[in-house]
Amino acid sequence: MTEARRVVVGISGASGAIYGIRLLRQLADLPGVESHLVMSRAAMMTIAAETDFTPAEVSAMADVTYTPADVGATIASGSFVTHGMVVAPCSMRTLGAIANSLADNLLTRAADVTLKEGRPLVLMVRETPLHPGHLRLMALAAEAGAVIAPPVPAFYHRPTTIEEIVDHSVSRALDRLGVAGTITRPWEGMRGGGSKG
């Protein structure tokens, strides 16, 4: 039997909790993938404020859920092999902790472990406008090996709902882990922009 591909999902307190929720939904639809979730306390507040879900309902979407204080959890160790991690959304506070290796809770510890083990870490940074301090933190995290992937919407697939816009950004994040879903179609070029033969 093939072992499940483990994907760690972090949800921080930035606006955009729906990105983490849709990420969990996409992972649940992928065969052979096991999701491991850690939400910050601020994330739980944002989920309640921005969505119709409760934190408990979001926790139930994951295969395994941890509390942010559980720094002794399996995902806090590099010996627990994962396929990578996505923080969706990633607040500036969480970005700053990851960029500076401040593993002061399970979310930032799991991210630090992902980087030190050379596994993909995708940070869906949610803030605008960005001041120089934000940009420096993103550069620091990128230098450490993180993929900075703000959820910037694309429109070539002609989305008609907020969910379609969110799913496109989430699918792009999963692309970087090599566990892409099939919710959105890839770019196929402009009409008339090329031909086979």
N, C-alpha and C positions, 0 to 999 in steps of 0.2 A: 504494500500500500504506500502511495506517495505521501510524504509529509506535507501538511498544509503550509502555504506561504503566509507567514505572519506579517501583518502590516500594523504599525503603531499609529494611532490617530491621537493628536493633541488638539483640544479645543480651548483656546484662551478667551479672555474677556472682551476682545475687540468686537465692534459691531460686525455683523455678518455670521452669526451662529449658524445660519442656514447652510453655509459652505461645509461645516463639519458634519451637519446632519445629512446632507445629500452625499457627502463622501462615504459615510457609514452605509447609506442605502445602496450606493454603487458597489461597495465592497461586498455587501450581503448577496448581491446578484452574481458575483464572480465565483465560479466553482474553484474549490481548492484554496481559497483565501480565508484566513482567520484574522479578524480585527481585534486589536487591543486598544482600549480607549482610556485616556486620562483627561479629565476636564478640570480646569482651575475653578476656584470658588467664584471668581468674577464671571466665568463662562456660564455657570449655572444661573446667575442673575440675568445675564444677557439672553439666554435661552428663554427664560420666563418672560422677559420684556419684549422680545422681538418675534417670538414664534408661538404657535398654538400647542407646542410640546412642553412637557415637564422635563426637568433633568432626569428623572427616573425613566421616563419613556425613551429619552435619548440613550441612556445607559443600556437599556434593553436591546437597542439596535446592534450593539457590539457583541462579539463572542465572549470577550473578557473585559471587565471594567475595573479600574483601580481608582483609589482616592489620591489627590495630589500629595498628601502627607505620607503616603506609603512608599518611602524611599528604599525600602528593602524588597520591593516587588521584583518579579522576574525581569521586567523590561528595564530595570536599573542596572542590569549586568550585561556586559558584552558577550558573555558565554551563552546567553539566551539569543539564539540566532533569529534575526528578523530580515524581512525583505527590504525594509526601510521605514521611514516615518514621514507623515505629513502633519503640519500644524495648520489647522484651518478653522477659523482665521487665526492669524498670528498678531498679537498686540505688540506695540512698541516696547512694553515692559518685558514681554517674553522674548522678543527679538534681542533686546539689550542683554538679558541674562544669558541667552544662548551664545551671542557674539563674544561675550566676555567670560565664557565657561563658568558661569555662576549657577551651579547645579543645586539650587536651594529648594527645589520641590521635585516631585516625580516627573512632571512634564519636561522641565528643563534638564533634569538628569537623563531622562530617556533620549532627549535630543543630543545631549553631549556624548552619550554612549554611541549613538548612531554615527556621529561624526568621527569619534576616535576609532571606530571599527571600520571606517571607510564605506559605510552604507549610505544610500541616498537619503538626504533630509530635505524635504520641500517645505518652505515657509511661505504660506499664503498671507503675506503682510498686508494689513488692512489699515491704512491711514492716508489722508490727503488733506491739504497739501503737505509736502515733505520739507522739513527744514534741514540744514546741513548735518545736525546731530543724527537725524534719522538715516540720512544717506551714508554717513560714516559707519553706523551700526550695520547697515545692509552690506556694505563693502567688507567689513570685518567678518561677518557671518559667511559671505561668499568666499573669502580667502581661506576660511576654515573648512570649506567644502560644501556648504549649504547651497541649495538652489533657491534663489529669491524669485518667487512666482506670485506677484500681486494678482488678485482676481480681476484682471482687466477684461471686460467683455469683448467678444468678437461678434461680428454680425453677418459674416458670409453665409452662415447656415440659416439666416433669416429667422431668428427666434421670435416667438409670439407670446411667450410667458416669462415671468421672472425665473421660474424653475428651469426653463431651457437655457437661460443665460447663466445661471448658477452651475448647472450640470456641465456646460462646456468648460468652464474654468476648472471644475473638479476633475473632469476627464483628462484635461491637459496635465494636471498635477499627477494623476495616476500614470500617465504616459511616462513620466520621469522615473517612476518606480518599476516600470516594465510590467505593470499589472493593469493595463488600460482596459476600460470597459467598452461597451459598444453603444453607449447612449447617443453620442454625437458622431456625425460623419466627418471624416478628415477633409482637409482642403484638397480640391481636385483641380485647381487652376481656374483661371478665367475662361469663360466660353470663347472659343476661337484662339486661345493662347498657345495651342500646341496640338500636334497630331501624332498618331502612331504610324510607323512605317519606315 
